[in-house]
């Protein structure tokens, strides 16, 4: 029996985070967005509305993480991270619709959902670190 190992981007505490691009969360979100864009390339023309919704949600995940990191601190930053969770749920719903419409096969659906879940778990860790940081600044 063979097992597969999933690679998960983990926020690092050893390397100083200077920009949003240093965040493991943003890197995972970017990989998710690219995977969504690649999958949507094969959708039929009838699925253009769904392509628009999926790509908007996927790119919004990266953008919201970056914007929250760059513009705010502490609790304000966490509001952006909460909005990111909503975008992840929205994207997952669109993936399920795409599968129901036959635009994605089971493996493609599972890949996108796995990437989304991976991003969610890293985001939860980032939120925890952000709350600890905000608490220590008081």
C-alpha positions in Angstrom: 0.0 0.0 0.0 1.4 3.4 -1.0 0.7 6.6 0.9 1.0 10.1 -0.4 2.3 13.0 1.6 0.6 16.4 1.3 2.8 19.4 1.3 1.4 22.1 3.5 2.8 25.6 3.6 3.2 26.5 7.3 3.7 30.0 8.6 7.2 30.3 9.8 8.3 32.0 13.0 12.0 31.8 12.2 11.9 34.0 9.1 10.8 37.5 9.6 7.7 38.3 7.6 8.2 41.6 5.8 5.6 41.5 3.1 2.4 39.5 2.4 4.5 37.4 -0.1 6.4 36.0 2.8 3.2 34.5 4.3 2.7 30.7 3.8 -1.0 31.5 3.8 -0.7 33.8 0.8 1.5 31.3 -1.0 -1.1 28.6 -0.6 -3.9 30.9 -1.7 -1.9 31.9 -4.8 -1.4 28.2 -5.7 -5.2 27.7 -5.2 -6.0 30.6 -7.4 -3.6 29.4 -10.2 -5.2 25.9 -9.9 -8.7 27.3 -10.2 -7.7 29.4 -13.2 -6.1 26.4 -15.0 -9.2 24.2 -14.3 -11.5 26.9 -15.6 -9.7 27.1 -18.9 -11.4 23.8 -19.9 -14.9 24.9 -19.1 -17.3 25.2 -22.0 -18.6 28.6 -23.1 -21.9 27.9 -21.3 -19.9 28.0 -18.0 -18.5 31.5 -18.5 -20.6 32.9 -15.6 -19.3 30.2 -13.3 -15.8 30.8 -14.5 -16.2 34.5 -13.6 -17.5 33.6 -10.1 -14.8 31.0 -9.4 -11.9 33.2 -10.5 -13.2 36.2 -8.7 -13.4 34.2 -5.4 -10.0 32.6 -5.9 -8.2 35.8 -6.7 -10.1 37.5 -3.9 -8.7 35.0 -1.4 -5.1 36.1 -2.2 -6.0 39.7 -2.4 -7.8 39.9 0.9 -4.9 38.2 2.7 -2.5 40.6 1.1 -4.6 43.7 1.8 -5.2 42.8 5.4 -1.5 42.2 6.0 -0.4 45.4 4.4 -3.0 47.9 5.6 -4.0 46.9 9.1 -2.9 45.4 12.4 -4.4 43.2 15.1 -8.2 43.1 15.2 -8.6 45.0 11.9 -6.3 42.6 10.2 -8.3 39.7 11.6 -11.5 41.1 9.9 -9.8 40.6 6.6 -8.8 37.1 7.5 -12.4 36.4 8.5 -13.5 37.7 5.1 -11.0 35.3 3.5 -12.8 32.4 5.2 -16.1 33.5 3.5 -14.4 33.6 0.2 -13.0 30.1 0.7 -16.6 28.8 1.4 -17.8 30.6 -1.7 -15.2 29.1 -3.9 -15.8 25.6 -2.5 -19.5 26.0 -3.3 -18.7 27.0 -6.9 -16.4 24.0 -7.2 -19.3 21.7 -6.2 -21.5 23.4 -8.7 -18.9 23.0 -11.4 -18.7 19.3 -10.6 -22.5 19.0 -10.7 -22.5 20.6 -14.1 -19.9 18.2 -15.3 -17.2 20.8 -15.8 -14.9 19.1 -13.3 -14.2 15.5 -12.8 -13.9 14.0 -9.3 -10.1 14.2 -9.2 -10.2 17.9 -10.2 -12.9 18.7 -7.7 -10.9 16.9 -4.9 -7.7 18.7 -5.8 -9.4 22.1 -5.6 -11.2 21.3 -2.4 -7.9 19.9 -0.9 -6.1 23.1 -1.8 -8.9 25.2 -0.3 -8.9 23.2 2.9 -5.1 23.5 3.1 -5.4 27.3 2.7 -8.0 27.4 5.4 -5.9 25.5 8.0 -2.9 27.8 7.4 -5.1 30.8 7.6 -6.4 29.6 11.0 -2.8 29.4 12.2 -2.1 32.8 10.9 -5.1 34.2 12.7 -3.9 32.6 15.9 -0.4 34.2 15.5 -2.0 37.5 14.7 -4.2 37.4 17.8 -1.1 36.5 20.0 0.9 39.4 18.4 -2.0 41.9 19.0 -2.3 40.7 22.6 1.4 41.1 23.2 1.4 44.7 21.8 -1.1 45.9 24.4 
